[in-house]
Amino acid sequence: MGKDDYFPIQSDGVTKQRTHTDFCICFLFVGVVALMGGLAVIGFFEGDPRRLTHGRDYHGRLCGIDEGVEAQPFLYYCGLEEWSGSYPKRLNYKSTSCIAKCPNDTQSLIPCVMPAFVNLTMLPGGTESNVTYDSSLNVEVTQSVAYQHSYPTEEYMGRYCVPTWSSSNTLYSEVINGPLKEVAQFNSAIGSFMHAWPVILGASILAILLGMAYLYVLKYYAGLLLYISLWLGTLLTFLFGLFFLYGLFPDPFDDMGWYQQMSPVFVMCYGHEARFISALIGMILLLIGTCMLFATLNENIDESIGIITATVDCILGSGSGLAFVIQPIVQALTVTFLVCVL
């Protein structure tokens, strides 16, 4: 097609040119996208996204980030007063400290904020600023920071110190399923991305290049690709059908046979039930393969080739091809940058 073709619509013998539709919805969509982008930018520059991935001590400082704890990236949960052996009976999740490394013994001293002590004193009444009162209650709250002996811990997700697992206490599971339960999955995903970002970025760029190559193959060899896909799909369906149908012959009670170990049906099921399910799946796949064979032999793909060619021309033509390439690259670079600075 020439560069001036607009893929006209043939309707009732009248040729119509394609035009944009739903202009109002288009502007609304652009406005929503712009608003979302603006909120993301404001949150990124005005806020601190590192709060999502770093622990905070009793001073509210981000471990490994804020002044005074730059070299202390791990968050440690202090224990309450009662101890049993090397471990406290309970942890005080409101008393946390940033430390340089997770202690594996009871010799380290950790600064911990202690539970608040509240002293209530009833004072006699009096008159002040022309206001007379019968009595007043004086509330005095005292809270101190004390050094506490550590308990054996291990690193968790590269940011937290959790009690070492022991059959004699449940502190490990209480921490994992308690304060760290909500942040574990998110931090694990972010942390994995941060450590493996070169691989992910390379895979994204490779996927973009392969996608572009696939589009050009579609543009020039759509017919050949369709025929190969149809025949390959039909052949694979027949082969899988024969594979599962073969499940009628091996001993269904022999778990050590090569077929029993390769077949997913025999892995999940056992005995005659596995044999019946395997044969049923095989016959269904052979039936589907037969239908695909007749469809492939009688399929007229000329119209499909024309639609594919027109679609690829629309994607790659009139300057949109450059945007089609640049957009995913910019998205991959942006995501990589935002995640790495967390």
C-alpha positions in Angstrom: 0.0 0.0 0.0 1.1 3.5 -0.7 1.8 6.1 2.0 -1.4 8.0 1.1 -3.8 5.1 1.6 -6.1 5.4 4.6 -7.6 1.9 4.6 -11.1 2.9 3.5 -14.2 1.2 4.7 -16.6 -0.4 2.1 -20.2 -0.2 3.3 -23.2 -0.6 1.0 -21.1 0.2 -2.0 -20.0 3.5 -0.5 -16.4 4.1 0.3 -15.8 5.9 3.6 -12.6 7.1 5.1 -11.7 6.0 8.6 -11.9 8.8 11.2 -11.4 9.2 14.9 -14.3 8.4 17.2 -15.2 9.4 20.8 -13.2 12.6 20.9 -14.6 13.4 24.4 -13.6 10.1 25.8 -10.2 10.5 24.3 -9.6 13.8 26.0 -11.0 12.3 29.3 -8.5 9.4 29.0 -5.6 11.8 28.3 -6.6 13.9 31.3 -6.8 10.9 33.6 -3.4 9.7 32.4 -1.9 13.1 32.9 -3.4 13.4 36.4 -2.0 10.0 37.3 1.4 10.9 36.0 1.3 14.2 37.9 0.4 12.5 41.2 3.2 10.0 40.7 5.7 12.8 40.1 4.5 14.8 43.1 4.6 11.7 45.3 8.1 10.9 44.1 9.7 14.3 44.6 7.6 15.5 47.6 7.5 12.2 49.4 10.1 9.5 50.1 9.4 6.2 48.4 12.2 4.5 50.3 9.8 4.4 53.2 8.2 1.5 51.4 11.3 -0.6 51.4 13.3 0.3 54.6 12.6 -0.2 58.2 12.3 2.7 60.7 13.7 2.8 64.3 12.1 4.3 67.4 13.3 7.8 66.2 11.5 7.4 62.9 14.8 7.2 61.0 15.1 5.0 57.9 17.7 2.3 58.5 20.7 2.8 56.2 19.3 6.1 54.8 18.8 8.8 57.4 21.6 10.7 59.2 23.0 8.8 62.1 22.1 5.4 60.8 23.6 5.4 57.3 25.9 2.5 58.2 23.1 0.6 60.0 20.8 -0.9 57.3 19.1 -3.7 59.4 16.0 -3.3 61.6 16.0 -5.1 64.9 13.0 -5.8 67.1 13.6 -5.3 70.8 12.3 -7.8 73.4 10.1 -7.1 76.4 11.3 -7.6 80.0 10.6 -11.3 80.4 13.1 -13.7 78.8 13.4 -17.5 78.5 17.0 -18.6 77.9 18.5 -16.7 75.0 15.2 -15.3 73.7 12.6 -12.9 75.1 9.2 -14.4 75.6 7.7 -11.6 73.5 8.9 -8.9 71.2 8.0 -5.2 71.4 7.2 -4.3 67.8 7.0 -0.6 68.8 10.6 -0.7 69.9 12.9 -1.0 66.9 16.5 -0.1 66.4 18.8 0.2 63.3 21.9 -1.9 63.6 24.9 -2.6 61.4 24.6 -6.4 61.3 22.3 -9.0 62.7 23.6 -10.4 66.0 23.9 -14.2 66.3 24.5 -14.3 70.0 23.5 -12.6 73.3 26.6 -10.5 73.7 25.7 -7.4 71.7 24.0 -4.4 73.4 21.1 -2.9 71.4 19.6 0.5 72.3 15.8 0.0 72.8 13.1 2.3 73.8 11.4 0.9 76.9 7.6 0.8 77.5 6.2 4.1 78.8 5.7 4.6 82.5 2.6 6.6 83.4 2.3 8.3 86.8 -1.1 9.8 87.7 -1.3 12.4 90.5 -4.5 14.0 91.8 -3.9 17.7 92.7 -6.2 19.8 94.8 -8.4 22.4 93.2 -7.8 26.2 93.0 -8.5 29.3 91.0 -6.6 30.4 88.0 -7.5 33.2 85.5 -10.9 33.6 87.2 -11.6 29.9 86.6 -12.2 27.8 89.7 -11.8 24.1 89.6 -12.3 21.4 92.3 -9.3 19.3 91.4 -6.9 18.4 88.6 -5.2 15.3 87.3 -1.5 15.5 86.6 -0.3 12.9 84.0 3.4 12.3 83.8 4.7 10.0 81.1 8.3 8.8 81.3 10.0 6.7 78.6 13.7 6.0 78.4 16.1 4.3 76.1 18.1 1.4 77.6 20.7 -0.9 76.3 19.4 -4.5 76.0 21.3 -7.7 75.4 20.6 -9.1 71.9 19.1 -12.4 71.1 20.3 -14.7 68.2 18.9 -13.4 64.8 19.3 -14.0 61.1 19.0 -11.7 58.1 15.6 -11.6 56.4 15.2 -10.0 52.9 18.4 -8.0 53.4 16.7 -5.4 55.6 15.5 -7.1 58.8 16.9 -9.1 61.7 14.5 -11.8 62.8 14.9 -14.3 65.6 16.7 -17.5 64.5 14.3 -20.3 64.0 14.1 -22.6 67.0 11.6 -25.4 67.9 11.6 -24.0 71.5 9.9 -20.7 70.6 7.6 -19.2 68.0 9.2 -15.8 67.7 10.4 -16.4 64.1 6.9 -17.2 62.8 5.4 -14.4 64.8 7.6 -11.8 63.2 7.3 -13.2 59.6 3.5 -13.5 59.9 3.1 -10.3 62.0 4.8 -7.0 61.2 6.7 -8.2 58.2 3.7 -10.0 56.5 2.4 -7.0 54.7 5.7 -5.7 53.5 7.4 -9.0 52.7 6.0 -9.6 49.3 6.4 -6.0 48.1 9.9 -5.7 49.5 10.9 -9.1 48.0 9.7 -8.0 44.5 11.4 -4.6 44.8 14.6 -6.1 46.2 14.8 -8.8 43.6 14.4 -6.1 40.9 17.1 -3.9 42.4 19.6 -6.8 42.5 18.8 -8.1 39.1 17.9 -5.0 37.2 20.6 -5.5 34.5 19.1 -8.8 33.5 15.5 -7.5 33.5 16.5 -4.4 31.5 18.4 -6.5 29.0 15.5 -8.9 28.7 13.1 -6.0 28.1 15.3 -4.6 25.4 15.7 -8.1 23.8 11.9 -8.5 23.9 11.4 -5.2 22.2 13.9 -6.1 19.4 12.4 -9.6 19.0 8.9 -8.0 18.8 10.0 -5.6 16.1 11.6 -8.5 14.2 8.4 -10.5 14.5 6.4 -7.5 13.1 8.7 -7.3 10.1 8.4 -11.0 9.5 4.6 -10.6 9.7 4.8 -7.8 7.2 6.8 -9.7 4.5 6.1 -13.4 5.3 2.7 -13.4 6.9 1.4 -16.3 4.7 4.4 -18.5 5.4 4.2 -17.8 9.1 0.5 -18.6 9.2 1.0 -21.9 7.4 3.9 -22.9 9.7 1.9 -22.0 12.8 -1.2 -23.9 11.6 0.7 -27.0 10.7 3.0 -26.9 13.7 0.0 -26.5 16.1 -1.8 -29.4 14.4 1.3 -31.6 14.6 2.0 -30.8 18.3 -1.7 -31.5 19.2 -1.5 -34.9 17.5 1.8 -35.7 19.3 0.5 -34.7 22.7 -2.7 -36.7 22.0 -0.6 -39.9 21.2 1.6 -39.3 24.3 -1.4 -39.2 26.7 -3.1 -42.1 24.8 0.0 -44.2 25.4 -0.9 -44.1 29.1 -3.2 -47.1 28.4 -0.2 -49.5 28.1 2.3 -48.9 31.0 1.7 -50.4 34.4 -0.4 -47.8 36.3 1.0 -49.0 39.7 4.7 -48.6 38.7 5.8 -45.2 39.9 9.4 -45.7 38.6 8.7 -46.2 34.9 9.9 -43.5 32.5 6.4 -42.7 31.3 5.0 -42.5 34.8 7.6 -40.0 35.7 7.2 -37.9 32.6 3.4 -37.8 32.4 1.8 -35.1 34.5 -1.3 -37.2 34.8 0.6 -40.1 36.4 2.4 -37.7 38.7 -0.8 -36.3 40.1 -3.0 -39.4 39.9 -2.4 -43.1 40.6 -3.5 -46.5 39.4 -6.5 -47.0 37.1 -7.6 -43.4 37.6 -4.4 -42.1 36.1 -4.8 -44.5 33.1 -8.4 -43.5 32.5 -7.7 -39.7 32.7 -4.6 -40.0 30.5 -6.5 -41.9 27.8 -9.4 -39.4 28.0 -7.1 -36.5 27.5 -5.3 -38.2 24.7 -8.6 -38.9 22.8 -9.8 -35.3 23.3 -6.5 -34.0 21.9 -6.6 -36.4 18.9 -10.1 -35.2 18.2 -9.0 -31.5 18.4 -6.0 -32.3 16.2 -8.3 -33.9 13.6 -10.5 -30.8 13.5 -7.4 -28.6 13.2 -6.1 -30.7 10.3 -9.3 -30.3 8.3 -9.4 -26.6 9.2 -5.8 -26.2 8.0 -6.4 -28.0 4.8 -9.5 -26.0 3.9 -8.5 -22.6 5.4 -8.3 -19.7 3.0 -5.8 -17.4 4.6 -5.6 -14.7 1.9 -8.0 -12.4 3.8 -6.1 -13.0 7.0 -2.8 -12.1 5.3 -4.4 -8.9 4.0 -5.6 -7.9 7.5 -2.2 -8.7 9.1 -0.4 -6.7 6.4 -2.7 -3.7 6.8 -2.3 -3.8 10.6 1.5 -4.0 10.5 1.6 -1.1 8.0 -0.6 0.9 10.3 1.7 0.2 13.2 5.0 0.8 11.5 4.0 3.5 9.0 3.6 7.3 9.1 6.0 7.9 11.9 4.2 5.7 14.4 6.9 3.0 14.0 9.4 5.2 15.8 7.0 5.8 18.6 6.2 2.1 18.7 9.9 1.4 19.3 10.7 4.3 21.7 7.7 3.9 24.0 8.5 0.5 25.5 12.2 1.5 25.8 11.3 4.6 27.7 8.9 2.7 29.9 11.6 0.0 30.7 14.2 2.7 31.5 11.8 4.7 33.7 10.7 1.7 35.7 14.3 0.6 36.2 15.3 4.1 37.3 12.4 4.5 39.8 12.9 1.1 41.3 16.7 1.4 41.7 16.4 4.8 43.5 14.1 3.2 46.1 
